[in-house]
Amino acid sequence: MKTNVAVFFGCRSVEHEVSIISAVQAMRSMNRDKYDIVPIYVTKDGEMYTSDALFTIEEYRDLPSLLKKSEPVTLVRRNGGVVMSYLKNGIFSKHKDRVIDVAFPIVHGTNCEDGTIQGYFEYLGLPYVGCDIVSSALGMDKSAFKDVMKNAGIPVLDCINIRAREYSADREGCINRIKENVGFPLIVKPVNLGSSVGITKVNDIDGLDDALTLAFSFSERVLAEHAIENLREINCSVLGDADRCEASVCEEPFMHDEILSYEDKYMGNSKSGSKGMASLGRKIPADLPKEKSEEIRELSCKIFKAIGAGGVVRIDFMIDTATDRVYANEINTIPGSLAFYLWEATGLKYSDMLDRLIELAFRRARNRDNLTFAINTNILAGAAFGSKGAKGKLS
């Protein structure tokens, strides 16, 4: 019997379109002999739809038309499992509710990758691929991620956090704090976004207000950190869980500016079509001495375990070429294109990687089934309120 895999993508995020590309790539690569794939597209309004048309990337060029071809659905806990229920499932409907065995979220950014959608699956008791709630939230919050890295002894750049209300109330004071504690050049970025959205390199005080204003348009919290002038960016992926994980080969992405932009990541190769992160110009494996490559791969596994990650992630590093020191920049808990290109370069086929991710999801679910989430008590037997409700008391 095939496993019913519900692939969730889209969602209310600035990385909505990137999620669609990543998900269609994955669905086209899944082994149809093993899995019945159920695409569940989540609109920017949070509504869920399914249809066979969702497998075709060209259909997304006209979203209103695509939604007309699709059916609105929801997930329901029923008879000890989870089913996808059609919202228009009337007496004469041809659609029947479908059992879902495992959820495969391929979502990027806030309101989904940050633990939100993982919490939904936990609430339903549905096995799901990837990081859990805590590790997803830590991976999305750049400031909290840095704190965990420091506690684990992993090198990161210091930063200053500024809140939107704080900045509105005292712009001059905030700018002075940044100038005195970080200095120029520096990077300003939203605390909880990915794909380089809202990130600006600032070389002097004249550009700082504009950079902060841009970042605050995406997040209520912004961080400023020192910019490495002699910079190389190196990425590495990790696959596994808390018990066992392994690192891929390293890559060096190519930048057209001083920082790797959204356009570099997703729009830099117009001839490649919609291939997401797989279309980014890069060197794989990165041109690094063997010792430096091994250092980054070992750090990657340490970071993975430090936040309790699961599934597949991509970790972005910075090398200060003036000192040859490596810094952890951020972790992508659901990386663009699921970083399959790094694993294919390591010797693992994309379809086999997807198998591993689904196996890891079921393994975590089995482990959690052995935990106790409820205890038997007789507390309700003694509970009583008086006729005036809240004035009563527990016995």
NUNUVEX-36209 format. One record per residue (C-alpha): residue in one letter; x, y, z. Coordinates in pm, whole numbers, plus 50000, padded with zeros to 5 digits. Example, Ala and Ser with C-alpha at 12.3 -4.5 7.8 and 13.67 -1.06 7.14 Angstrom:
BEGIN
+------+-------+-------+-------+
: resn :     X :     Y :     Z :
+------+-------+-------+-------+
:    A : 51230 : 49550 : 50780 :
:    S : 51367 : 49894 : 50714 :
+------+-------+-------+-------+
***
This chain:
BEGIN
+------+-------+-------+-------+
: resn :     X :     Y :     Z :
+------+-------+-------+-------+
:    M : 50000 : 50000 : 50000 :
:    K : 50128 : 50345 : 49911 :
:    T : 50194 : 50615 : 50169 :
:    N : 49970 : 50920 : 50139 :
:    V : 50198 : 51225 : 50146 :
:    A : 50041 : 51571 : 50170 :
:    V : 50280 : 51836 : 50039 :
:    F : 50204 : 52180 : 50185 :
:    F : 50334 : 52492 : 50012 :
:    G : 50263 : 52860 : 49949 :
:    C : 50136 : 53022 : 50272 :
:    R : 50119 : 53382 : 50395 :
:    S : 50484 : 53468 : 50346 :
:    V : 50701 : 53697 : 50135 :
:    E : 50862 : 53376 : 50010 :
:    H : 50529 : 53239 : 49883 :
:    E : 50640 : 53206 : 49520 :
:    V : 50973 : 53045 : 49611 :
:    S : 50782 : 52785 : 49812 :
:    I : 50573 : 52697 : 49506 :
:    I : 50885 : 52636 : 49297 :
:    S : 51049 : 52424 : 49569 :
:    A : 50733 : 52217 : 49619 :
:    V : 50671 : 52146 : 49251 :
:    Q : 51034 : 52039 : 49214 :
:    A : 50995 : 51797 : 49504 :
:    M : 50661 : 51655 : 49395 :
:    R : 50798 : 51585 : 49048 :
:    S : 51089 : 51396 : 49206 :
:    M : 50896 : 51179 : 49454 :
:    N : 50869 : 50808 : 49382 :
:    R : 50511 : 50754 : 49261 :
:    D : 50548 : 50378 : 49315 :
:    K : 50583 : 50446 : 49689 :
:    Y : 50369 : 50753 : 49744 :
:    D : 50029 : 50894 : 49661 :
:    I : 50107 : 51263 : 49656 :
:    V : 49841 : 51509 : 49767 :
:    P : 49935 : 51870 : 49682 :
:    I : 49791 : 52123 : 49927 :
:    Y : 49844 : 52481 : 49816 :
:    V : 49797 : 52739 : 50093 :
:    T : 49700 : 53082 : 49959 :
:    K : 49831 : 53409 : 50098 :
:    D : 49498 : 53431 : 50284 :
:    G : 49557 : 53095 : 50451 :
:    E : 49302 : 52896 : 50251 :
:    M : 49395 : 52542 : 50145 :
:    Y : 49329 : 52398 : 49798 :
:    T : 49407 : 52073 : 49620 :
:    S : 49394 : 51956 : 49258 :
:    D : 49602 : 51773 : 49000 :
:    A : 49670 : 52108 : 48830 :
:    L : 49891 : 52202 : 49125 :
:    F : 50161 : 51964 : 48999 :
:    T : 50227 : 52188 : 48695 :
:    I : 50441 : 52498 : 48750 :
:    E : 50300 : 52679 : 48445 :
:    E : 49951 : 52676 : 48602 :
:    Y : 50067 : 52924 : 48870 :
:    R : 50107 : 53200 : 48613 :
:    D : 49732 : 53257 : 48649 :
:    L : 49642 : 53194 : 49012 :
:    P : 49270 : 53287 : 48989 :
:    S : 49228 : 53036 : 48708 :
:    L : 49425 : 52772 : 48899 :
:    L : 49207 : 52812 : 49208 :
:    K : 48894 : 52766 : 48997 :
:    K : 49035 : 52429 : 48890 :
:    S : 49106 : 52337 : 49252 :
:    E : 48895 : 52240 : 49553 :
:    P : 48907 : 52404 : 49899 :
:    V : 48999 : 52157 : 50172 :
:    T : 49083 : 52132 : 50539 :
:    L : 49241 : 51872 : 50768 :
:    V : 49036 : 51691 : 51029 :
:    R : 49132 : 51451 : 51308 :
:    R : 48910 : 51142 : 51272 :
:    N : 48916 : 50780 : 51396 :
:    G : 49270 : 50809 : 51532 :
:    G : 49412 : 50957 : 51212 :
:    V : 49401 : 51267 : 50994 :
:    V : 49195 : 51312 : 50678 :
:    M : 49186 : 51584 : 50415 :
:    S : 48822 : 51685 : 50391 :
:    Y : 48671 : 51865 : 50091 :
:    L : 48481 : 52173 : 50207 :
:    K : 48231 : 52142 : 49921 :
:    N : 48173 : 51774 : 49986 :
:    G : 47796 : 51759 : 49955 :
:    I : 47566 : 51459 : 49907 :
:    F : 47627 : 51446 : 49532 :
:    S : 47998 : 51528 : 49543 :
:    K : 48239 : 51295 : 49365 :
:    H : 48513 : 51376 : 49617 :
:    K : 48583 : 51152 : 49913 :
:    D : 48786 : 51250 : 50215 :
:    R : 49146 : 51127 : 50187 :
:    V : 49352 : 50980 : 50467 :
:    I : 49684 : 51162 : 50515 :
:    D : 49973 : 50957 : 50652 :
:    V : 50241 : 51225 : 50665 :
:    A : 50271 : 51597 : 50595 :
:    F : 50562 : 51731 : 50393 :
:    P : 50584 : 52108 : 50445 :
:    I : 50785 : 52284 : 50174 :
:    V : 50726 : 52636 : 50295 :
:    H : 50963 : 52928 : 50342 :
:    G : 50951 : 53227 : 50574 :
:    T : 50731 : 53364 : 50849 :
:    N : 50382 : 53233 : 50927 :
:    C : 50483 : 52885 : 50814 :
:    E : 50850 : 52778 : 50830 :
:    D : 50891 : 52950 : 51169 :
:    G : 50708 : 52677 : 51363 :
:    T : 50357 : 52791 : 51276 :
:    I : 50269 : 52509 : 51037 :
:    Q : 50463 : 52259 : 51249 :
:    G : 50242 : 52353 : 51545 :
:    Y : 49936 : 52284 : 51329 :
:    F : 50062 : 51935 : 51251 :
:    E : 50151 : 51871 : 51616 :
:    Y : 49799 : 51976 : 51717 :
:    L : 49652 : 51730 : 51467 :
:    G : 49890 : 51453 : 51571 :
:    L : 50007 : 51422 : 51209 :
:    P : 50363 : 51303 : 51136 :
:    Y : 50553 : 51566 : 50940 :
:    V : 50886 : 51611 : 50766 :
:    G : 51155 : 51845 : 50893 :
:    C : 51231 : 52048 : 51202 :
:    D : 50994 : 52057 : 51498 :
:    I : 50833 : 52368 : 51647 :
:    V : 51125 : 52479 : 51862 :
:    S : 51403 : 52425 : 51610 :
:    S : 51192 : 52588 : 51337 :
:    A : 51134 : 52896 : 51552 :
:    L : 51501 : 52920 : 51647 :
:    G : 51607 : 52885 : 51287 :
:    M : 51381 : 53170 : 51177 :
:    D : 51469 : 53413 : 51456 :
:    K : 51821 : 53529 : 51369 :
:    S : 51877 : 53688 : 51709 :
:    A : 51768 : 53383 : 51911 :
:    F : 51973 : 53163 : 51676 :
:    K : 52284 : 53367 : 51755 :
:    D : 52221 : 53331 : 52129 :
:    V : 52197 : 52952 : 52099 :
:    M : 52513 : 52943 : 51887 :
:    K : 52707 : 53147 : 52143 :
:    N : 52593 : 52911 : 52418 :
:    A : 52711 : 52616 : 52207 :
:    G : 53053 : 52775 : 52149 :
:    I : 52995 : 52831 : 51775 :
:    P : 53135 : 53158 : 51634 :
:    V : 52881 : 53419 : 51523 :
:    L : 52900 : 53794 : 51470 :
:    D : 52773 : 54013 : 51753 :
:    C : 52465 : 54218 : 51679 :
:    I : 52228 : 54480 : 51818 :
:    N : 51850 : 54434 : 51817 :
:    I : 51619 : 54728 : 51759 :
:    R : 51240 : 54723 : 51790 :
:    A : 51012 : 54925 : 51564 :
:    R : 50848 : 55119 : 51849 :
:    E : 51186 : 55185 : 52004 :
:    Y : 51311 : 55325 : 51674 :
:    S : 51002 : 55539 : 51622 :
:    A : 51036 : 55686 : 51972 :
:    D : 51410 : 55758 : 51958 :
:    R : 51565 : 55733 : 51611 :
:    E : 51873 : 55932 : 51703 :
:    G : 51939 : 55722 : 52011 :
:    C : 51903 : 55394 : 51819 :
:    I : 52130 : 55514 : 51540 :
:    N : 52393 : 55622 : 51793 :
:    R : 52376 : 55282 : 51964 :
:    I : 52435 : 55108 : 51633 :
:    K : 52715 : 55345 : 51536 :
:    E : 52895 : 55307 : 51871 :
:    N : 52849 : 54930 : 51921 :
:    V : 52862 : 54795 : 51566 :
:    G : 53034 : 55056 : 51350 :
:    F : 53050 : 55077 : 50972 :
:    P : 53023 : 54899 : 50739 :
:    L : 52732 : 54697 : 50876 :
:    I : 52441 : 54480 : 50768 :
:    V : 52080 : 54559 : 50860 :
:    K : 51831 : 54274 : 50835 :
:    P : 51484 : 54176 : 50960 :
:    V : 51512 : 53931 : 51249 :
:    N : 51274 : 53671 : 51107 :
:    L : 51292 : 53662 : 50727 :
:    G : 51487 : 53456 : 50478 :
:    S : 51586 : 53471 : 50111 :
:    S : 51777 : 53797 : 50171 :
:    V : 51450 : 53993 : 50184 :
:    G : 51485 : 54337 : 50347 :
:    I : 51863 : 54309 : 50393 :
:    T : 52090 : 54607 : 50323 :
:    K : 52462 : 54668 : 50354 :
:    V : 52528 : 55015 : 50498 :
:    N : 52866 : 55179 : 50450 :
:    D : 52804 : 55503 : 50638 :
:    I : 52550 : 55678 : 50857 :
:    D : 52375 : 55840 : 50561 :
:    G : 52225 : 55510 : 50449 :
:    L : 52132 : 55374 : 50792 :
:    D : 51784 : 55526 : 50828 :
:    D : 51670 : 55400 : 50488 :
:    A : 51804 : 55051 : 50563 :
:    L : 51626 : 55037 : 50898 :
:    T : 51302 : 55166 : 50749 :
:    L : 51313 : 54896 : 50482 :
:    A : 51382 : 54620 : 50734 :
:    F : 51104 : 54743 : 50966 :
:    S : 50859 : 54719 : 50677 :
:    F : 50903 : 54339 : 50697 :
:    S : 50954 : 54282 : 51070 :
:    E : 50895 : 54451 : 51405 :
:    R : 51246 : 54355 : 51510 :
:    V : 51562 : 54433 : 51320 :
:    L : 51924 : 54352 : 51388 :
:    A : 52241 : 54528 : 51287 :
:    E : 52571 : 54343 : 51271 :
:    H : 52921 : 54420 : 51152 :
:    A : 52981 : 54357 : 50782 :
:    I : 53284 : 54149 : 50692 :
:    E : 53462 : 54338 : 50415 :
:    N : 53678 : 54051 : 50293 :
:    L : 53391 : 53806 : 50270 :
:    R : 53337 : 53463 : 50122 :
:    E : 52997 : 53300 : 50167 :
:    I : 52996 : 52922 : 50200 :
:    N : 52688 : 52701 : 50241 :
:    C : 52654 : 52345 : 50366 :
:    S : 52350 : 52119 : 50409 :
:    V : 52281 : 51870 : 50689 :
:    L : 52047 : 51570 : 50671 :
:    G : 51929 : 51358 : 50964 :
:    D : 51799 : 51396 : 51318 :
:    A : 51928 : 51440 : 51673 :
:    D : 52063 : 51084 : 51683 :
:    R : 52250 : 51086 : 51354 :
:    C : 52320 : 51347 : 51091 :
:    E : 52563 : 51403 : 50806 :
:    A : 52686 : 51707 : 50616 :
:    S : 52693 : 51757 : 50241 :
:    V : 52974 : 51899 : 50035 :
:    C : 53015 : 52277 : 50062 :
:    E : 52915 : 52530 : 49799 :
:    E : 53017 : 52888 : 49728 :
:    P : 52735 : 53099 : 49578 :
:    F : 52824 : 53379 : 49339 :
:    M : 52712 : 53732 : 49425 :
:    H : 52653 : 54026 : 49193 :
:    D : 52673 : 54274 : 49480 :
:    E : 52820 : 54302 : 49829 :
:    I : 52556 : 54068 : 49970 :
:    L : 52376 : 53770 : 49818 :
:    S : 52040 : 53915 : 49711 :
:    Y : 51696 : 53768 : 49643 :
:    E : 51763 : 53826 : 49272 :
:    D : 52095 : 53637 : 49296 :
:    K : 51919 : 53343 : 49460 :
:    Y : 51608 : 53309 : 49246 :
:    M : 51624 : 53533 : 48939 :
:    G : 51989 : 53549 : 48845 :
:    N : 51970 : 53294 : 48563 :
:    S : 51675 : 53387 : 48345 :
:    K : 51747 : 53107 : 48098 :
:    S : 51710 : 52842 : 48367 :
:    G : 51335 : 52881 : 48408 :
:    S : 51169 : 52833 : 48748 :
:    K : 51431 : 52629 : 48928 :
:    G : 51451 : 52817 : 49259 :
:    M : 51779 : 52790 : 49446 :
:    A : 51894 : 52526 : 49198 :
:    S : 51942 : 52803 : 48938 :
:    L : 52178 : 53010 : 49156 :
:    G : 52530 : 53052 : 49021 :
:    R : 52761 : 52854 : 49249 :
:    K : 53077 : 52649 : 49278 :
:    I : 53015 : 52291 : 49399 :
:    P : 53218 : 52175 : 49574 :
:    A : 53351 : 52506 : 49698 :
:    D : 53714 : 52577 : 49624 :
:    L : 53838 : 52532 : 49979 :
:    P : 54135 : 52357 : 50140 :
:    K : 54030 : 52014 : 50269 :
:    E : 54084 : 52122 : 50631 :
:    K : 53860 : 52428 : 50593 :
:    S : 53588 : 52226 : 50421 :
:    E : 53594 : 51968 : 50703 :
:    E : 53583 : 52246 : 50963 :
:    I : 53266 : 52385 : 50806 :
:    R : 53104 : 52042 : 50772 :
:    E : 53177 : 51962 : 51138 :
:    L : 53040 : 52301 : 51246 :
:    S : 52729 : 52232 : 51039 :
:    C : 52650 : 51914 : 51230 :
:    K : 52715 : 52089 : 51562 :
:    I : 52473 : 52366 : 51468 :
:    F : 52213 : 52112 : 51354 :
:    K : 52228 : 51934 : 51689 :
:    A : 52250 : 52257 : 51893 :
:    I : 51902 : 52367 : 51783 :
:    G : 51761 : 52012 : 51775 :
:    A : 51700 : 52022 : 51400 :
:    G : 51555 : 51741 : 51189 :
:    G : 51513 : 51662 : 50820 :
:    V : 51726 : 51864 : 50580 :
:    V : 51862 : 52214 : 50643 :
:    R : 52109 : 52448 : 50480 :
:    I : 52351 : 52647 : 50693 :
:    D : 52509 : 52964 : 50558 :
:    F : 52858 : 53056 : 50672 :
:    M : 53084 : 53356 : 50628 :
:    I : 53461 : 53342 : 50602 :
:    D : 53660 : 53654 : 50684 :
:    T : 53943 : 53606 : 50436 :
:    A : 54158 : 53857 : 50625 :
:    T : 54167 : 53627 : 50929 :
:    D : 54048 : 53296 : 50774 :
:    R : 53790 : 53275 : 51053 :
:    V : 53453 : 53107 : 50992 :
:    Y : 53127 : 53246 : 51131 :
:    A : 52783 : 53084 : 51130 :
:    N : 52543 : 53326 : 50961 :
:    E : 52202 : 53156 : 50963 :
:    I : 52023 : 52824 : 50924 :
:    N : 51748 : 52758 : 50670 :
:    T : 51528 : 52492 : 50828 :
:    I : 51341 : 52434 : 50499 :
:    P : 51595 : 52547 : 50240 :
:    G : 51506 : 52659 : 49890 :
:    S : 51484 : 52356 : 49658 :
:    L : 51546 : 52151 : 49976 :
:    A : 51918 : 52192 : 49895 :
:    F : 51890 : 51882 : 49673 :
:    Y : 52170 : 52009 : 49448 :
:    L : 52414 : 51983 : 49740 :
:    W : 52311 : 51625 : 49811 :
:    E : 52326 : 51520 : 49448 :
:    A : 52683 : 51658 : 49445 :
:    T : 52748 : 51452 : 49759 :
:    G : 52621 : 51136 : 49590 :
:    L : 52259 : 51114 : 49710 :
:    K : 51984 : 51126 : 49446 :
:    Y : 51699 : 51369 : 49508 :
:    S : 51435 : 51093 : 49513 :
:    D : 51641 : 50899 : 49770 :
:    M : 51680 : 51211 : 49982 :
:    L : 51303 : 51260 : 49981 :
:    D : 51263 : 50897 : 50094 :
:    R : 51501 : 50962 : 50383 :
:    L : 51307 : 51271 : 50490 :
:    I : 50978 : 51081 : 50501 :
:    E : 51141 : 50794 : 50692 :
:    L : 51275 : 51044 : 50947 :
:    A : 50927 : 51190 : 50990 :
:    F : 50779 : 50850 : 51075 :
:    R : 51071 : 50771 : 51305 :
:    R : 51009 : 51087 : 51509 :
:    A : 50637 : 51007 : 51522 :
:    R : 50711 : 50657 : 51654 :
:    N : 50941 : 50799 : 51921 :
:    R : 50675 : 51045 : 52031 :
:    D : 50413 : 50772 : 52046 :
:    N : 50618 : 50624 : 52331 :
:    L : 50589 : 50945 : 52537 :
:    T : 50316 : 51018 : 52790 :
:    F : 50100 : 51321 : 52710 :
:    A : 49815 : 51261 : 52953 :
:    I : 49766 : 51124 : 53305 :
:    N : 49455 : 50980 : 53463 :
:    T : 49320 : 51184 : 53754 :
:    N : 48986 : 51218 : 53932 :
:    I : 49007 : 51598 : 53949 :
:    L : 48680 : 51648 : 53760 :
:    A : 48496 : 51419 : 53999 :
:    G : 48547 : 51678 : 54271 :
:    A : 48499 : 51988 : 54056 :
:    A : 48190 : 52195 : 54131 :
:    F : 48081 : 52556 : 54088 :
:    G : 47805 : 52722 : 54276 :
:    S : 47498 : 52859 : 54106 :
:    K : 47684 : 53188 : 54053 :
:    G : 47957 : 53028 : 53846 :
:    A : 48297 : 53180 : 53921 :
:    K : 48216 : 53225 : 54291 :
:    G : 48221 : 52850 : 54330 :
:    K : 48544 : 52666 : 54401 :
:    L : 48718 : 52339 : 54332 :
:    S : 48675 : 52087 : 54611 :
+------+-------+-------+-------+
***
